[in-house]
């Protein structure tokens, strides 16, 4: 009989006042060796050289709930007591009572870039002639939970989603498996994809890899596994070092199947991943290089120069790129509509995954459906909202750059792109009003300071005046995820003032609805008549709030 932790859920007061850093070794020792029924029974456990206090086990389930690692009873969030089980046993047991999953699948893990890679490769695979049917599963969703489940670049209908989810929930109730919300969502996606008999499915790992709910995909279904850039995030679950996190994420490797590793900033990650992949007897491949190039006549008329002062707004042009694929004789010339230099790495990984699929001996006949031109068209057509996406608002009249940057690595990427934008302007010596609209989720051990430090103070190019201001607010808690909470805006204000003392701040101190609209109105008031840009970032949940306003218009670069 598996040991578990019986817990009470009346810990809200403690959660607001205590942050707990759970090292991976500590977590596994508690989960596997301890049976806790009283808070005074909780042991003090030393992890490596750091003492970690575990006096309040009530904190643990809220941490674990965030990605389906927590077994909560049949009614999930309203059930007490709760038991914690860090295995895939429950979801595997439930999956046996649902139609078997048989779809050819590409499985993508990593810290940042998973969504971009999955969107690019899905668009590439959809570009064949005749077209393949492609499914994609991403998390978290933006506006609706159905956003997570996409077939042929369109979210599934509410009828399809509701019917599949009801079937999964009914089986969960009948079998008393009590799986988590994320496990329910994962099985719902797999059931929808199976019923649609799709040609290829692209699955993004939720968090980690080894114990993520998506890792129940049968070995025989996996075409390729892949890993994007690895960095610190979710340390409470995955480990306190980049190497430990990389090992967890690389554990999606499957025996005898290709595993493509994207570019890494830490050489130790490459070593760890190679060891894990070799131990799994998978085939380790490295992402193909993608090169930026000059605009060519093959790309069409030269684009208008980017401007923040023109009306209507003129977005930055797409990036001309060149790369080779082993299945084609000549290089592919394409236009990449996703912004940021980091997207070159993401494109390289996506190209490599698609190449591995097409080079599969079972895909020889299908390979003929693809050409250089179709691959280029697939890349040109990719859309990935909420990640360096430009939007215009009519009320108030604003240009908003929306990005889901929520950890230090993605914030650093955003900061680099903003510096690039300042110099990319048609008149790059004009003063610029830069307004951040920020909300962050409470996610220890990650701190607001670590996330905001790359953005503040703004690293303006020499001789360019940039006036920075910051609006701070809460995001709307996502449905079905009550453990996801915002960092109080007043706490964020203290961090902002310490990082950028000269920045003007606006704080939405109330919990009243409409905070984002008030922040946008404030940003519009301070812009003036010069160049102005509003950057909304810090959390995908804030991005979701922005899209729910319903008045934003996407500005495509074509």
C-alpha positions in Angstrom: 0.0 0.0 0.0 1.4 3.3 -1.0 2.2 5.8 1.7 0.6 9.2 1.4 0.2 12.4 3.3 -3.2 13.1 4.8 -3.6 16.9 5.0 -6.1 19.5 6.0 -6.7 22.4 3.5 -7.3 25.3 6.0 -3.8 26.7 5.3 -4.7 30.0 3.5 -3.4 32.2 6.2 -0.1 30.3 6.3 0.2 30.3 2.5 0.0 34.1 2.5 2.8 34.4 5.1 5.2 31.5 4.5 7.1 30.7 1.4 8.6 27.2 1.2 11.4 26.1 -1.1 11.1 22.4 -1.6 14.2 20.8 -2.9 13.6 17.8 -5.1 15.4 15.4 -2.7 13.3 16.7 0.2 10.1 16.2 -1.7 10.9 12.6 -2.7 11.9 11.8 0.9 8.7 13.1 2.3 6.5 11.6 -0.3 8.1 8.1 -0.2 9.0 7.6 3.4 6.6 9.6 5.5 3.1 9.2 6.7 2.0 12.5 8.2 -1.3 12.9 10.0 -0.4 15.7 12.4 1.5 18.9 11.6 3.8 18.3 14.6 4.9 15.0 13.0 6.5 16.7 10.1 10.2 16.2 10.2 12.9 18.8 9.6 14.9 17.5 6.6 18.2 18.6 5.4 18.6 18.8 1.6 22.2 19.0 0.5 23.8 21.9 2.4 20.5 23.8 2.9 18.1 23.3 5.7 14.6 23.3 4.6 11.8 23.6 7.1 8.8 21.3 6.5 6.7 22.1 9.6 3.6 22.9 7.6 2.8 20.1 5.3 -0.4 21.9 4.3 1.7 24.0 1.9 2.8 21.0 -0.1 -0.4 20.1 -1.9 -0.9 23.7 -3.2 2.5 23.6 -4.7 1.9 20.2 -6.3 -1.6 21.0 -7.5 -0.2 23.5 -10.0 0.6 20.8 -12.6 -1.4 17.7 -11.8 1.2 16.2 -9.6 -1.2 16.1 -6.7 -3.7 13.3 -6.1 -6.8 15.1 -4.8 -9.9 13.0 -4.1 -12.8 12.5 -6.4 -14.1 16.0 -6.1 -10.5 17.3 -6.4 -10.4 20.8 -4.9 -13.2 20.5 -2.4 -12.1 17.1 -1.0 -10.4 16.5 2.4 -8.2 14.8 3.3 -5.8 14.9 0.3 -3.2 12.3 -0.6 0.0 13.0 -2.6 1.3 10.5 -5.2 4.2 11.5 -7.4 3.7 8.8 -10.0 1.8 8.3 -13.2 -0.1 5.4 -11.7 -3.5 7.1 -11.5 -3.6 8.5 -15.0 -2.3 5.3 -16.4 -5.0 3.4 -14.5 -7.7 5.7 -15.8 -6.4 5.6 -19.3 -6.9 1.8 -19.4 -10.6 2.5 -19.2 -10.7 4.8 -22.2 -10.0 4.1 -25.9 -6.4 3.3 -26.5 -4.3 6.1 -27.8 -2.6 5.2 -31.1 -1.8 8.5 -32.8 1.8 9.2 -34.1 3.1 11.8 -31.7 5.9 14.4 -31.3 6.5 15.1 -27.6 8.2 18.5 -26.7 9.6 19.4 -23.3 11.7 22.4 -22.1 11.5 25.5 -20.0 10.9 28.2 -22.6 9.9 27.9 -26.2 7.8 24.7 -26.1 4.7 26.5 -27.3 6.5 28.3 -30.2 8.2 25.1 -31.3 5.0 23.2 -31.3 3.1 25.9 -33.2 5.9 26.2 -35.8 6.1 22.5 -36.5 2.3 22.0 -36.5 2.1 24.7 -39.1 4.9 23.1 -41.1 3.3 19.7 -41.0 -0.1 21.2 -42.0 1.4 22.6 -45.2 1.8 19.4 -47.1 -0.1 18.7 -50.3 -2.5 17.0 -49.8 -2.5 18.3 -46.2 -2.0 16.1 -43.1 -4.4 16.3 -40.2 -2.5 17.7 -37.2 -3.4 17.9 -33.6 -1.7 20.1 -30.9 -1.9 20.1 -27.1 -0.5 23.1 -25.2 -0.9 24.4 -21.7 -1.8 26.6 -20.0 -4.7 27.8 -22.2 -5.2 31.5 -22.9 -8.9 32.5 -23.0 -10.7 29.2 -22.9 -9.6 25.7 -21.8 -10.4 24.6 -25.4 -7.5 26.7 -26.6 -5.3 23.9 -25.3 -6.6 21.4 -27.8 -6.1 22.4 -31.5 -6.8 20.4 -34.7 -5.6 21.8 -38.0 -4.7 25.1 -36.3 -8.2 25.6 -34.9 -9.4 25.1 -31.3 -11.8 22.2 -31.0 -15.5 23.1 -30.7 -17.2 23.2 -27.3 -19.4 20.2 -28.4 -16.3 18.1 -29.1 -14.5 19.2 -26.0 -17.4 18.8 -23.6 -18.3 15.3 -24.9 -14.8 14.0 -24.5 -14.3 15.6 -21.1 -17.5 14.2 -19.8 -16.4 10.7 -20.9 -13.1 11.1 -19.1 -14.7 12.4 -15.9 -17.3 9.7 -16.0 -14.6 7.0 -16.2 -12.7 8.8 -13.4 -15.7 8.7 -11.2 -16.5 5.0 -12.0 -13.0 3.9 -11.3 -12.4 6.2 -8.3 -9.1 7.3 -9.6 -9.5 10.9 -8.5 -7.1 12.3 -11.0 -6.1 16.0 -11.1 -7.5 18.7 -13.4 -4.5 18.6 -15.6 -4.6 14.8 -15.9 -8.3 15.1 -16.9 -7.4 17.7 -19.5 -4.5 15.6 -20.9 -6.8 12.5 -21.3 -9.5 14.7 -22.8 -7.0 15.9 -25.4 -5.7 12.4 -26.2 -9.3 11.1 -26.5 -10.2 13.9 -28.9 -7.1 13.3 -31.0 -7.7 9.5 -31.1 -11.3 9.9 -32.1 -10.3 12.3 -34.9 -7.7 9.7 -36.2 -5.2 12.4 -36.8 -2.0 11.9 -38.9 0.3 13.5 -36.4 -0.2 15.0 -32.9 2.2 17.5 -31.2 2.1 17.3 -27.4 3.7 20.0 -25.2 4.8 18.8 -21.8 3.0 20.6 -19.0 5.9 20.8 -16.5 9.0 18.7 -16.2 8.7 15.6 -18.3 9.3 12.3 -16.4 6.3 12.6 -14.2 4.2 14.9 -16.4 0.8 13.6 -17.3 1.6 13.8 -21.0 4.3 11.2 -20.5 1.7 8.4 -20.6 1.9 8.4 -24.4 2.8 4.8 -25.4 6.3 4.3 -26.7 5.1 2.9 -30.0 3.2 6.2 -30.7 6.2 8.5 -30.2 7.8 9.6 -33.5 10.2 12.1 -31.9 10.9 13.6 -28.5 12.5 17.0 -28.2 13.8 19.5 -25.7 13.8 23.3 -25.9 16.1 25.5 -23.9 16.3 24.6 -20.2 16.5 27.1 -17.4 15.5 27.5 -13.8 11.8 27.4 -13.2 9.5 25.3 -11.0 12.4 24.4 -8.8 10.0 23.2 -6.0 9.1 20.3 -8.3 12.0 19.7 -10.6 15.2 20.5 -8.6 17.3 23.4 -7.6 19.8 23.3 -10.4 19.6 23.5 -14.2 21.1 20.1 -14.4 18.5 18.5 -12.2 15.7 20.2 -14.2 17.3 19.1 -17.5 17.4 15.5 -16.3 13.7 15.6 -15.4 12.8 17.1 -18.8 15.0 14.8 -20.8 13.3 11.7 -19.3 10.6 11.8 -22.0 13.2 10.1 -24.3 12.0 6.8 -25.7 14.0 3.7 -26.6 15.0 3.5 -30.2 13.3 6.9 -31.0 15.0 10.2 -32.1 15.4 12.8 -29.3 16.2 16.3 -30.6 18.0 18.7 -28.3 17.6 22.4 -28.9 20.3 25.0 -28.2 21.3 25.3 -24.5 23.1 28.2 -22.8 24.6 25.9 -20.1 27.1 23.3 -21.4 26.3 21.1 -18.4 22.7 20.7 -19.6 24.0 19.1 -22.8 26.1 16.6 -20.8 23.2 15.7 -18.5 20.7 15.4 -21.4 23.1 13.2 -23.4 23.5 10.9 -20.4 19.8 10.6 -19.9 19.1 10.0 -23.6 21.8 7.4 -23.9 20.6 5.6 -20.8 17.1 5.5 -22.4 18.7 4.1 -25.6 17.2 6.8 -27.7 18.9 8.4 -30.6 20.3 11.9 -29.7 20.1 14.5 -32.4 21.0 18.2 -32.3 18.9 21.0 -33.7 19.8 22.2 -37.2 21.1 25.7 -37.5 18.9 28.5 -39.0 20.4 31.6 -40.4 19.0 35.1 -40.7 19.5 36.6 -44.2 18.9 39.8 -46.1 15.5 40.5 -47.7 15.4 39.0 -51.2 13.2 39.4 -54.2 11.8 35.9 -53.5 10.3 37.4 -50.4 8.2 39.9 -52.2 8.2 43.8 -52.1 10.5 45.3 -49.4 8.5 45.9 -46.2 7.8 49.4 -44.8 10.1 50.5 -42.0 8.9 49.8 -38.5 7.5 52.9 -36.8 5.8 53.6 -33.4 4.7 57.1 -34.5 3.0 56.3 -37.7 -0.8 55.9 -38.0 -1.8 53.2 -38.6 0.9 51.4 -36.7 3.6 49.7 -38.9 4.8 46.5 -37.2 8.3 45.1 -37.6 8.8 43.0 -40.7 9.1 39.2 -40.6 12.6 37.8 -40.4 14.0 36.3 -43.6 15.7 32.9 -42.8 17.6 30.2 -44.5 18.1 26.6 -43.5 18.7 23.1 -44.9 16.7 19.9 -44.3 18.2 16.5 -45.1 15.1 15.5 -47.0 15.5 18.4 -49.5 18.2 19.0 -52.0 18.2 22.8 -51.8 18.0 25.1 -48.8 14.6 26.5 -47.7 14.1 30.3 -47.8 11.3 31.4 -45.6 9.9 34.4 -43.7 9.5 33.9 -39.9 6.6 36.0 -38.5 7.5 35.3 -34.8 9.5 38.1 -33.3 12.7 37.8 -31.3 16.2 36.4 -32.0 15.4 33.4 -29.8 12.9 32.3 -32.4 15.7 31.3 -34.6 16.6 28.6 -32.1 12.9 27.6 -31.8 12.6 27.4 -35.6 15.8 25.3 -35.8 14.4 22.8 -33.3 11.0 22.7 -35.1 12.7 22.1 -38.4 14.8 19.3 -36.9 11.7 17.6 -35.4 9.9 17.7 -38.7 13.0 16.5 -40.5 13.2 13.5 -38.1 9.6 12.7 -38.8 10.0 12.9 -42.6 13.2 10.8 -42.5 11.4 8.0 -40.7 11.4 5.0 -43.0 7.6 4.6 -42.5 7.1 8.1 -43.9 8.8 7.7 -47.2 5.5 8.0 -49.2 4.3 10.9 -47.1 7.6 12.8 -47.6 6.6 13.4 -51.2 3.8 15.7 -50.0 6.3 18.2 -48.8 8.4 20.7 -50.8 10.7 23.6 -50.1 7.8 25.9 -50.9 5.3 24.1 -48.7 7.6 24.2 -45.7 8.2 27.9 -46.3 4.5 28.5 -46.5 3.9 26.6 -43.3 6.5 28.8 -41.5 5.0 32.0 -42.9 1.5 31.0 -41.7 2.5 30.2 -38.1 0.6 32.1 -35.3 1.4 32.0 -31.6 -0.6 34.7 -29.8 0.6 36.1 -26.5 4.3 35.8 -27.3 5.8 39.0 -28.6 2.5 39.8 -30.3 1.6 43.3 -31.4 -1.9 44.5 -31.0 -3.7 47.8 -31.4 -6.6 49.1 -29.3 -9.2 51.6 -30.3 -10.2 52.5 -26.7 -7.9 53.8 -25.5 -5.9 54.2 -28.7 -2.7 52.2 -28.0 -0.1 49.9 -29.5 0.5 47.0 -27.1 3.2 44.4 -27.2 1.9 41.3 -25.4 4.3 38.6 -24.1 3.8 35.8 -21.5 7.3 36.2 -20.1 7.0 34.9 -16.5 10.4 33.8 -15.4 14.0 35.3 -15.5 15.0 33.6 -18.7 11.9 34.7 -20.7 12.1 38.2 -19.1 15.7 38.4 -20.4 14.5 37.5 -23.9 11.8 40.1 -23.7 14.3 42.8 -22.6 16.6 42.0 -25.5 13.8 42.3 -28.0 12.7 45.6 -26.6 16.3 47.0 -26.9 16.2 45.8 -30.5 12.9 47.5 -31.2 14.2 50.8 -29.9 17.0 50.8 -32.5 14.8 49.3 -35.2 12.5 52.3 -35.4 12.5 54.4 -38.5 13.6 57.4 -36.5 15.5 55.6 -33.7 16.7 58.8 -32.1 13.2 60.0 -31.1 12.4 59.8 -27.4 10.3 56.9 -26.4 7.6 56.4 -23.7 7.8 52.8 -22.5 5.0 51.6 -20.2 5.0 48.1 -18.6 1.8 46.6 -17.5 2.7 43.8 -15.2 1.2 41.0 -13.1 3.1 38.1 -11.6 2.0 34.8 -10.1 3.1 33.7 -6.7 5.5 30.9 -7.5 8.2 30.3 -4.9 11.1 29.9 -4.9 11.0 32.2 -7.9 10.9 35.8 -6.7 9.4 38.9 -8.4 12.8 40.5 -8.2 14.4 37.7 -10.2 11.7 38.0 -12.9 11.7 41.8 -13.2 15.5 42.4 -12.9 16.1 41.9 -16.7 13.4 44.4 -17.5 14.2 47.1 -14.9 16.0 49.4 -15.3 15.5 49.5 -19.0 18.8 49.1 -20.9 18.3 51.9 -23.4 20.7 52.3 -26.4 23.2 55.1 -26.2 21.8 58.6 -26.9 18.1 57.4 -26.9 15.8 58.8 -24.2 13.4 56.2 -22.9 10.9 57.3 -20.2 9.8 54.2 -18.3 6.7 53.7 -16.2 5.1 50.7 -14.7 1.5 49.7 -14.0 1.0 46.9 -11.5 -2.1 44.8 -11.0 -3.5 41.4 -10.4 -4.7 38.9 -13.1 -8.0 37.1 -13.0 -7.5 33.7 -11.3 -7.9 31.0 -14.0 -10.9 28.8 -13.8 -10.4 25.5 -11.9 -7.0 26.6 -10.7 -7.5 28.3 -7.3 -4.0 27.7 -6.2 -2.7 30.2 -8.9 -2.6 33.6 -7.2 -1.1 37.0 -8.1 1.7 38.6 -6.2 0.1 41.6 -4.5 0.6 44.8 -6.6 2.0 46.7 -3.6 4.6 44.0 -3.2 5.6 44.4 -6.8 5.8 48.2 -6.4 8.4 47.8 -3.7 10.5 45.6 -6.1 10.1 48.0 -9.0 11.1 51.0 -6.9 14.2 49.2 -5.7 15.2 48.2 -9.3 14.3 51.4 -11.1 13.8 54.3 -8.5 13.1 56.8 -11.3 10.2 54.9 -12.9 6.7 56.2 -12.3 4.4 53.5 -11.0 0.7 53.0 -10.9 -0.8 50.4 -8.6 -4.3 48.9 -8.8 -4.7 48.5 -5.1 -8.3 47.2 -5.3 -9.6 43.7 -6.2 -12.5 45.3 -8.2 -13.0 44.1 -11.8 -11.6 46.2 -14.6 -8.0 46.6 -13.3 -6.5 45.9 -16.7 -8.7 48.5 -18.4 -7.8 51.0 -15.8 -4.1 50.2 -16.4 -4.5 50.7 -20.1 -6.3 54.0 -19.6 -3.4 55.2 -17.4 -0.9 54.1 -20.0 -2.7 56.0 -22.7 -2.8 59.2 -20.5 1.0 59.3 -20.1 2.0 58.4 -23.6 1.6 61.9 -25.1 2.2 62.6 -28.8 5.6 61.0 -29.3 6.7 57.4 -29.8 5.0 55.2 -27.3 4.9 51.5 -26.6 2.9 49.6 -24.0 4.4 46.2 -23.0 2.0 43.8 -21.2 3.9 40.9 -19.5 4.6 38.8 -16.4 2.0 36.1 -16.7 0.0 34.3 -19.4 -3.0 34.8 -17.1 -2.6 38.5 -17.6 -2.3 38.0 -21.3 -5.6 36.0 -21.2 -7.2 39.0 -19.4 -6.0 41.2 -22.3 -7.6 39.0 -24.9 -10.8 38.8 -23.0 -11.2 42.5 -23.4 -12.3 41.6 -26.9 -11.3 44.9 -28.5 -7.7 44.2 -29.4 -6.7 43.7 -33.1 -3.8 41.5 -34.0 -1.2 43.3 -36.1 0.3 40.8 -38.5 3.7 41.5 -40.1 2.5 40.6 -43.6 
